[in-house]
Amino acid sequence: MPSLSFGVPRRLTFWLALAGGLVALDQATKAWVLALFQPGENLVVTPFFDLVLWFNQGASFSFLADAGGWQRWFFVALALAISVWLLALLRRHANERLMAMSLTLILGGAIGNVIDRIRFGAVTDFLSFHWQDHFFPAFNVADSCITVGVVVMIWYELFGKGAGHDRARES
């Protein structure tokens, strides 16, 4: 039976498909929130969690949100450049499960947020956690993927195969 991977190794195809699934999940959840809410509108779900529609023109924690508009294309270009780098790393580490998972999560999240920046000029955020009057900045599925991916990567480098490999090289 002919392969549909177009010369891409099977494991890499799996990770790329997973990244595509994460992008689809991110975009589906954002579409759902966009269909239900107006900007700034929120729904209290629990005493510490709300659903809210918020557009972030900046980066994490609204960094550069008030920069005048140039940041939109800067963040798009930056995320696309990082995505190309992540693809190269993913190709090299496709057989290392934890590293490949971390790269896949970060890649899927980056692309999900790039789509928003291109479509809306801002990232759609909707998950809002808080304690009394203290609010954590709203975020989305893509942001969660990026965060979990970075945590997995750090774990891998400190305690996983990456740490053992570095120790072996130092000997």
Secondary structure, DSSP 8 states (H G I E B T S, - for coil): ---SSTT--HHHHHHHHHHHHHHHHHHHHHHHHHHH--TT-EEEEETTEEEEEEEE-SSGGGTTTTS-SHHHHHHHHHHHHHHHHHHHHHHHTTT-HHHHHHHHHHHHHHHHHHHHHHHHSSEEEEEEEEETTEE---B-HHHHHHHHHHHHHHHHHHHSHHHHHHHHHH-
